[in-house]
Amino acid sequence: MNVREVVLSLVADTLQLDGTSQWDDETQLLGAIPEFDSMAVVNIITAIEENFGVTVDDDEISADTFENVGALVAFVAAKLQ
């Protein structure tokens, strides 16, 4: 399973965006994409939990986690270890 591809797919589905396949690790998320608001964060966390079978506690969530693609992918990868 390619964590990056799944995470990008979840973000694209949640935000109803096209073109995420061209995003790299430095692609900004929170604050850079109008659709990426607090409700999107909640929905993405829920999708991550459901798709990867992990639990994300409230105290694990910060703006840094959603700063860019690389940070979000690294967060999910760490949850899988």
Contact map, one row per residue, 1 for C-alpha under 8 A:
111001000000000000000000000000000000000000000000000000000000000000000000000000000
111111000000000000000000000000000000000000000000000000000000000000000000000000000
111111100000000000000000000000000000000000000000000000000000000000000000100110000
011111110000000000000000000000000000000000000000000000000000000000000000100000000
011111111000000000000000000000000000000000000000000000000000000000000000000000000
111111111100000000000000000000000000000000000000000000000000000000000000000000000
001111111110000000000000000000000000000000000001000000000000000000000001100000000
000111111111000000011000000000000000000000000000000000000000000000001000000000000
000011111111100000010000000000000000000000000000000000000000000000000000000000000
000001111111110000000000000000000000000000010011000000000000000000000000000000000
000000111111111110000000000000000000000000010000000000000000000000000000000000000
000000011111111111010000000000000000000000000000000000000000000000000000000000000
000000001111111110000000000000000000000000000000000000000000000000000000000000000
000000000111111110000000000000000000000100110000000000000000000000000000000000000
000000000011111110000000000000000011000100000000000000000000000000000000000000000
000000000011111111000000000000000000000000000000000000000000000000000000000000000
000000000011111111110000000000000000000000000000000000000000000000000000000000000
000000000001000111110000000000000000000000000000000000000000000000000000000000000
000000000000000011111110000000000000000000000000000000000000000000000000000000000
000000011001000011111110000000000000000000000000000000000000000000000000000000000
000000010000000000111110000000000000000000000000000000000000000000000000000000000
000000000000000000111111000000000000000000000000000000000000000000000000000000000
000000000000000000111111111000000000000000000000000000000000000000001000000000000
000000000000000000000111111000000000000000000000000000000000000000001100000000000
000000000000000000000011111000000000000000000000000000000000000000011110000000000
000000000000000000000011111100000000000000000000000000000000000000011100000000000
000000000000000000000011111110000000000000000000000000000000000000011100000000000
000000000000000000000000011111111000000000000000000000000000000000111000000000000
000000000000000000000000001111111001000000000000000000000000000001111000000000000
000000000000000000000000000111111001100000000000000000000000001001110000000000000
000000000000000000000000000111111101100000000000000000000000000000100000000000000
000000000000000000000000000111111101000000000000000000000000000000000000000000000
000000000000000000000000000111111111000000000000000000000000000000000000000000000
000000000000000000000000000000111111100000000000000000000000000000000000000000000
000000000000001000000000000000001111100100000000000000000000000000000000000000000
000000000000001000000000000011111111111110000000000000000000000000000000000000000
000000000000000000000000000001100111111110000000000000000000000000000000000000000
000000000000000000000000000000000001111111000000000000000000000000000000000000000
000000000000000000000000000000000001111111100000000000000000000000000000000000000
000000000000011000000000000000000011111111110000000000000000000000000000000000000
000000000000000000000000000000000001111111111000000000000000000001000000000000000
000000000000000000000000000000000000011111111100000000000000000000000000000000000
000000000000010000000000000000000000001111111110000000000000000000000000000000000
000000000110010000000000000000000000000111111111000000000000000000000000000000000
000000000000000000000000000000000000000011111111100000010000000000000000000000000
000000000000000000000000000000000000000001111111110000000000000000000000000000000
000000000100000000000000000000000000000000111111111000000000000000000000000000000
000000100100000000000000000000000000000000011111111111000000000000000000000100000
000000000000000000000000000000000000000000001111111111110000000000000000000000000
000000000000000000000000000000000000000000000111111111000000000000000000000000000
000000000000000000000000000000000000000000000011111110000000000000000000000000000
000000000000000000000000000000000000000000000001111111000000000000000000000000010
000000000000000000000000000000000000000000000001111111100000000000000000000000000
000000000000000000000000000000000000000000000001110111110000000000000000000000110
000000000000000000000000000000000000000000000000100011111000000000000000000000000
000000000000000000000000000000000000000000001000100001111101100000000000000000000
000000000000000000000000000000000000000000000000000000111111100000000000000000000
000000000000000000000000000000000000000000000000000000011111100000000000000000000
000000000000000000000000000000000000000000000000000000001111110000000000000000000
000000000000000000000000000000000000000000000000000000011111110000000000000000000
000000000000000000000000000000000000000000000000000000011111111010000000000000000
000000000000000000000000000000000000000000000000000000000011111111000000000000000
000000000000000000000000000001000000000000000000000000000000111111100000000000000
000000000000000000000000000000000000000000000000000000000000011111100010000000000
000000000000000000000000000000000000000000000000000000000000111111110011001000000
000000000000000000000000000011000000000010000000000000000000011111111011000000000
000000000000000000000000000111100000000000000000000000000000001111111011000000000
000000000000000000000000111111000000000000000000000000000000000011111111000000000
000000010000000000000011111110000000000000000000000000000000000001111111100000000
000000000000000000000001111000000000000000000000000000000000000000011111110000000
000000000000000000000000100000000000000000000000000000000000000111111111111000000
000000100000000000000000000000000000000000000000000000000000000011111111111100000
001100100000000000000000000000000000000000000000000000000000000000001111111110000
000000000000000000000000000000000000000000000000000000000000000000000111111111000
000000000000000000000000000000000000000000000000000000000000000010000011111111100
001000000000000000000000000000000000000000000001000000000000000000000001111111110
001000000000000000000000000000000000000000000000000000000000000000000000111111111
000000000000000000000000000000000000000000000000000000000000000000000000011111111
000000000000000000000000000000000000000000000000000001000000000000000000001111111
000000000000000000000000000000000000000000000000000101000000000000000000000111111
000000000000000000000000000000000000000000000000000000000000000000000000000011111
